[in-house]
Amino acid sequence: MFWLWDRLTGDPDRVAEEMRAEDTARAPTDEDDAAPPALRCRVCGYEGAERFCPTCLAGTMVPIPLRDRTPR
């Protein structure tokens, strides 16, 4: 409630600056468009982006080091 009152009656320059800062903070980043991390199951070796292995039906997925990744 105070936020709305401050926006309506506050200093217009300060309010505009705060709104620009909020827009900048909400802008999409390059990380948002990045591919999902490459993961490998420690038990069966399945590779994918899932957090749980669909073969083992368990949370055994770990990140694959860059040197061990196979090109897709």
DADAZI-V900686 format. One record per residue. N is the residue number from 1. RES is the residue in one letter. PHI is phi in whole degrees, 0 to 359 (999 if undefined). PSI is psi as a letter, one per 20 degrees, with the letter a starting at -180 (NA if undefined). Layout:
# DADAZI-V900686
[[N	RES	PHI	PSI] [N	RES	PHI	PSI]]
This chain:
# DADAZI-V900686
[[1	M	999	g] [2	F	298	h] [3	W	301	g] [4	L	295	g] [5	W	299	g] [6	D	296	h] [7	R	294	h] [8	L	281	h] [9	T	246	i] [10	G	283	r] [11	D	297	p] [12	P	300	h] [13	D	293	g] [14	R	294	g] [15	V	297	g] [16	A	297	g] [17	E	296	g] [18	E	296	h] [19	M	293	h] [20	R	296	g] [21	A	296	h] [22	E	294	g] [23	D	297	h] [24	T	294	h] [25	A	292	h] [26	R	271	i] [27	A	296	q] [28	P	297	q] [29	T	250	r] [30	D	296	h] [31	E	295	h] [32	D	294	h] [33	D	266	j] [34	A	289	q] [35	A	290	q] [36	P	297	q] [37	P	294	q] [38	A	280	p] [39	L	235	q] [40	R	226	q] [41	C	285	p] [42	R	287	i] [43	V	267	g] [44	C	255	i] [45	G	89	j] [46	Y	300	p] [47	E	246	p] [48	G	180	a] [49	A	261	i] [50	E	288	q] [51	R	279	h] [52	F	242	p] [53	C	292	p] [54	P	287	h] [55	T	278	g] [56	C	275	i] [57	L	55	l] [58	A	214	r] [59	G	274	m] [60	T	253	j] [61	M	279	p] [62	V	231	q] [63	P	297	q] [64	I	269	p] [65	P	300	q] [66	L	303	h] [67	R	290	h] [68	D	259	i] [69	R	285	p] [70	T	265	p] [71	P	293	q] [72	R	258	NA]]
